[in-house]
Amino acid sequence: MEDSLKFFSEEVDAWIEENCPESMRTPMPVSEQVWASSNIQFPSDDAKRWFHSMVKKGWCTPEWPSEYGGGGLNFDEAKILKQRLRFFGCRPAQINFGISMLGPVLLEFGTEEQKQEFLPKISRGEIWWCQGFSEPGAGSDLANISTSAVLSKGTYTIEGSKIWTSEANKADWMYCLVRTDKTVKKQAGISFILIDLKQPNVDIKPIQLLSGQSPFCQVFFDNILAKESHRVAPENDGWKVAKRLLEFERTMMADMESEGAVDIEPLEVLRSTQALNRPGCKTLYRKICKHEMRNNLIEMTMTRTAIESQNGFAPSALTLKYLSTEETQKRWELNVASLGMGGLEIVDRSDGVKKEVSKSFFYSKAYTIAGGSSEIQLNIISKNILGLTS
């Protein structure tokens, strides 16, 4: 077994050397991310070549079955692939919420027809997906949704609104929670439906943020349509699908670089400013070292959780989103501190490293809210791991 994995690792190294251009082995700025889309765009020929090489190999979805566009790798092989891609500094070939969240849900709950229709397209980066869960009147209670869906002759008619929908203004499709029964307990009357956003009566409005970016949107549905065959799991049984998808989302958010998040190391910033001899910088240096040690521990916990999850639910998975997003905020705070006096600037008036640090610092404040706030995560941990009462 060890010999075969060693041989596979050598195979991966040789393949990367042949197929991954040198420019794709550098840190990836936001402006050069390749988002899966029906109108996919590439910032360079090298990015396009790298994307097509990964798609052809099935390594954008390495553990998916080959009949759905995947690489057909086992757990150990997929782990080695990820390690070697990281070792060579390879950029993600595509940014795709379909791969990290919807795809695993379809593999678990989807019909064969749904798998055949959507999974190969997801793997090939042909659909930009967004998530329609949160609503303006629901607050932190995800089950308290009011967007309604009424079924008639194989078609749902949907009316309502979703908010904080990441990149909805660019998306092709949405996986969405809708209320299909108002007479039962709120969790029992929810369905999980796939919605084509390229249809009339879908109104999408971006929401401006402190960072100057607008990744979040509010989406309005005015009696739009969705096929009954695009409902995942039985009607009114969408809550279990949503909970499973949120597990995948929180794991993805714990591993920020899996979706191509910009990363700048505080220690490198501190060295670049030649500030190690500044008064108080020894304290800052120790904080950075402690932060890097915690990051390594979180990464080790993620690996352990992935192994444990092969045999069922792993309780440690509930801690990952909280730990990682809190630590990510600290990372950008340390980056700002490493820049020294005046390090934090208005995004539109800065450039270079200061621009990237300022933009990411402001945006990082959303990490502990998106996907379930830290307060909600702590409630989940206390209830499901520590056994405390609500």
Summary of the structure (lengths in Angstrom):
residues: 390
radius of gyration: 21.7
end to end distance: 46.4
largest distance: 73.0
contacts: 1222
relative contact order: 0.09
helix: 49%
strand: 14%
